[in-house]
Amino acid sequence: MLSLTPKELAIPELHQYLLGAVGPRPICFASTIDAQGNHNLAPFSFFNVFSAKPPIAIFSPNLSGKTGKAKDTHLNIKEVPECVINIVNYKMVHQMSLASSPYAKGVSEFTKAGFTAISSDLVKPMRVKESPVQLECKVFELKEIGNCNLVFCEIVKIHIDEAVLDANKKIDQQKIDLVARMGGNWYCRAHGDALFEIEKPITTLGVGIDSIPNAIRNSTILTGNNLGQLGNIEIMPTPEEIENHTKTLNSKFTNEIEKHQYAKALLDANKVKEAWCILLG
């Protein structure tokens, strides 16, 4: 394993290691305005939401790695402490990337990248019409730590394109088609087979991997993810359930490997209790 001490690395090298390792990162496409009324639009991937009560988002327009100078977003927020965080999806990702070009202060990235600027309701910066979700924000704190500038925002209004909603007026993760930042020139798309569901154990209490018999836990077929699925079950199957699932199958297995392979196929289909029955049968 390569072990590194950040203080011993050049900043560009450290930066690339961090960007390559920590991802995918959501993209804050921030629109801001200066005291003279000039609009700016720029993407930042050091970004996330951190609370719903109150609704807080934080992003970081760091000093330029090439020039060491503050970015227009940072300067604008010091003059007018408001912004709009426009969420980026696949159909606008190339335009968003174009907007990251180092245009001179006062040049509108809305115009350069071909985006439609629309008025906000509660803040001065404009919204990006093409964005599926637009978050109007009031900046309540700006922390400047070395090259890092943390912008703390309270979300005061949310605009959502109804085209990305499901029948229950919730955001459909397939329809919104989000993109995220990786290292180097790489992005990823949260769409199609890239999306998968895991039932969150918020109100349940799984038996844990430590409760899995050693013969199963040390399987050469089952993966760590498979063991996680098995450990997430709340109640182990009863002897009757095991018998019902295995009475017609056990004769098909000539060895433990075949049994584990069958159980793995069940787990891959999210049939956890059935897999447990096969493994314990």
C-alpha positions in Angstrom: 0.0 0.0 0.0 1.2 3.5 -0.9 1.3 5.6 2.2 1.7 9.4 1.9 2.1 12.3 4.2 0.3 15.4 2.9 2.8 17.9 4.2 5.5 16.1 2.1 3.6 16.4 -1.2 3.5 19.3 -3.7 0.0 20.8 -3.6 -0.9 19.8 -7.2 0.1 16.2 -6.5 -1.8 16.1 -3.2 -4.8 17.7 -5.0 -4.9 15.0 -7.6 -4.7 12.2 -5.1 -7.6 13.7 -3.1 -9.7 14.2 -6.2 -9.0 10.7 -7.5 -9.9 9.1 -4.2 -12.8 11.1 -2.9 -15.6 10.8 -5.5 -18.0 10.9 -7.1 -18.5 14.5 -5.9 -21.8 16.4 -6.5 -21.4 19.6 -8.4 -22.4 23.0 -7.1 -23.0 25.2 -10.2 -23.0 28.5 -8.3 -24.4 31.7 -9.7 -23.4 34.9 -7.9 -23.5 38.7 -8.5 -21.1 41.5 -7.6 -21.9 44.9 -6.2 -22.0 46.4 -9.7 -24.6 43.8 -10.9 -22.3 41.6 -12.9 -23.3 37.9 -12.9 -21.0 35.0 -12.6 -21.5 31.3 -13.0 -19.0 28.6 -12.0 -18.9 24.9 -11.0 -17.4 23.6 -7.8 -17.1 19.9 -6.7 -16.1 20.5 -3.1 -19.8 20.7 -2.2 -22.6 19.0 -0.4 -25.7 19.5 1.7 -25.3 19.0 5.5 -28.6 19.5 7.1 -32.4 19.8 6.5 -33.2 21.7 9.7 -32.0 24.3 8.9 -31.3 23.4 5.2 -27.6 24.0 4.9 -25.2 23.6 1.9 -21.5 24.3 1.9 -19.2 24.6 -1.1 -15.6 25.8 -1.5 -14.4 28.2 -4.2 -10.7 27.6 -3.4 -8.0 30.0 -4.5 -6.8 29.3 -8.1 -4.2 26.6 -8.2 -2.5 28.3 -11.1 -2.5 31.9 -10.1 -3.2 31.7 -6.3 -5.8 34.4 -6.8 -9.4 34.4 -5.5 -12.1 33.3 -7.9 -14.9 35.6 -8.9 -17.4 33.5 -7.0 -15.5 34.1 -3.8 -15.1 37.8 -4.4 -18.8 38.2 -5.4 -20.0 36.5 -2.2 -17.9 38.9 -0.1 -19.7 41.8 -1.8 -23.2 40.2 -2.1 -23.6 37.3 0.3 -26.1 35.3 -1.8 -26.0 32.6 -4.4 -28.0 30.1 -6.3 -26.8 26.5 -6.4 -27.9 25.0 -9.7 -27.8 21.2 -9.8 -26.1 19.7 -12.8 -27.4 16.8 -14.9 -26.2 15.0 -17.9 -27.9 17.1 -20.6 -26.0 20.2 -19.4 -22.7 18.8 -18.3 -20.7 20.1 -21.4 -22.1 23.6 -21.0 -21.3 23.5 -17.3 -17.7 22.5 -18.1 -17.4 25.4 -20.6 -18.5 27.8 -17.8 -15.5 26.8 -15.8 -13.2 28.5 -18.3 -11.2 31.4 -16.7 -13.1 34.2 -18.3 -12.3 37.7 -17.1 -14.3 39.3 -14.3 -17.4 40.9 -15.7 -17.8 38.4 -18.5 -21.0 36.4 -18.2 -20.7 32.7 -18.2 -24.4 32.5 -18.8 -23.7 34.0 -22.2 -20.5 32.1 -22.9 -22.0 28.7 -22.0 -25.4 29.4 -23.6 -27.5 29.1 -20.4 -30.8 30.9 -19.8 -30.7 33.3 -16.8 -34.0 33.6 -15.0 -34.7 35.7 -11.9 -34.7 34.3 -8.4 -37.5 35.0 -5.9 -35.5 35.8 -2.8 -31.9 36.5 -3.8 -30.2 38.7 -6.4 -28.2 36.1 -8.3 -29.9 34.5 -11.4 -31.0 30.9 -11.7 -30.0 28.6 -14.6 -33.2 27.6 -16.3 -31.7 24.4 -17.7 -30.9 23.1 -14.3 -33.3 20.5 -12.9 -33.1 21.8 -9.3 -32.1 25.4 -8.3 -31.4 26.3 -4.7 -31.7 29.9 -3.7 -29.3 30.6 -0.8 -28.3 33.2 1.7 -24.7 33.0 2.7 -24.4 33.3 6.5 -20.7 32.6 6.9 -17.5 32.6 4.8 -14.5 30.8 6.3 -11.1 31.5 4.7 -8.6 28.9 5.7 -5.3 29.0 3.7 -6.3 28.3 0.1 -9.7 27.0 1.2 -12.8 29.2 1.3 -15.8 27.6 2.8 -19.1 29.2 1.9 -21.9 28.3 4.3 -25.4 28.7 2.8 -28.9 28.5 4.1 -31.3 27.3 1.4 -34.2 29.7 1.4 -36.1 28.5 -1.7 -36.0 25.4 -3.9 -37.2 25.2 -7.5 -37.6 21.7 -9.1 -38.4 20.9 -12.7 -41.6 18.9 -12.6 -40.2 16.7 -15.4 -37.8 15.0 -12.9 -40.6 14.2 -10.4 -42.4 10.8 -10.0 -46.1 10.3 -9.5 -45.7 11.1 -5.8 -44.0 14.5 -6.5 -40.6 13.1 -5.3 -37.4 13.4 -7.3 -37.0 10.3 -9.6 -33.4 9.3 -9.5 -33.6 8.0 -13.0 -35.3 11.0 -14.5 -33.0 13.6 -12.9 -29.9 11.9 -14.5 -27.3 13.5 -12.3 -23.6 13.8 -13.0 -20.8 14.0 -10.5 -17.1 14.8 -10.6 -14.2 12.4 -10.4 -10.5 12.9 -10.7 -8.7 14.5 -13.7 -11.1 14.9 -16.6 -13.4 12.2 -15.4 -17.1 12.5 -14.6 -19.7 9.8 -13.8 -23.4 9.6 -14.6 -26.0 8.4 -12.0 -28.2 6.7 -14.5 -29.4 3.3 -15.7 -27.4 0.4 -14.4 -25.2 2.7 -12.4 -28.1 3.1 -9.9 -28.9 0.5 -7.3 -30.9 0.4 -4.1 -29.8 -0.8 -0.6 -32.4 -0.9 2.1 -31.1 1.4 4.8 -31.0 -0.1 8.3 -32.4 3.0 10.0 -35.3 1.4 11.9 -34.0 -2.2 11.7 -31.2 -4.0 13.6 -29.4 -6.6 11.6 -27.9 -9.7 13.2 -24.4 -8.6 12.0 -21.6 -10.4 10.1 -20.3 -11.7 13.4 -23.4 -13.8 13.7 -22.7 -15.6 10.5 -21.3 -19.1 10.9 -17.6 -19.3 10.1 -18.2 -21.8 7.2 -20.3 -19.1 5.5 -18.2 -16.1 6.6 -15.0 -17.7 5.2 -16.6 -18.6 1.9 -14.5 -18.3 -1.2 -17.6 -17.5 -3.3 -19.5 -14.9 -1.2 -18.2 -11.4 -1.3 -18.0 -8.8 1.5 -21.1 -7.2 0.0 -22.9 -10.6 0.2 -22.0 -11.0 3.8 -23.3 -7.5 4.5 -26.6 -8.5 3.0 -26.7 -11.6 5.2 -25.8 -9.6 8.3 -28.5 -7.1 7.6 -31.3 -9.6 8.2 -33.2 -9.0 11.5 -34.5 -12.5 12.2 -32.8 -15.7 11.1 -35.0 -18.1 9.1 -36.8 -20.8 11.2 -36.1 -24.5 10.7 -39.5 -24.8 9.0 -38.5 -22.0 6.5 -35.2 -23.6 5.9 -36.8 -27.0 5.2 -39.4 -25.5 2.9 -36.7 -23.8 0.8 -34.2 -26.6 0.6 -36.2 -29.9 0.6 -36.2 -29.9 -3.3 -32.8 -28.3 -3.8 -30.2 -29.9 -1.5 -30.0 -32.9 -3.7 -28.9 -30.7 -6.6 -25.7 -29.6 -4.8 -22.7 -31.9 -4.9 -20.6 -29.7 -2.7 -20.5 -26.5 -0.6 -19.1 -24.5 -3.5 -22.2 -25.1 -5.6 -24.4 -24.3 -2.7 -22.6 -21.0 -2.1 -22.8 -20.2 -5.8 -26.5 -20.7 -5.8 -26.9 -18.6 -2.6 -24.8 -15.8 -4.2 -27.2 -15.7 -7.2 -30.1 -15.3 -4.8 -28.3 -12.5 -2.9 -27.5 -10.8 -6.2 -31.3 -10.9 -6.8 -31.8 -9.5 -3.3 -33.4 -12.6 -2.1 -31.7 -12.6 1.3 -33.9 -14.9 3.3 -33.9 -17.5 0.6 -30.1 -17.4 0.4 -29.9 -17.8 4.2 -32.2 -20.9 3.9 -29.9 -22.4 1.2 -26.7 -21.7 3.2 -28.1 -23.1 6.5 -29.9 -26.1 4.8 
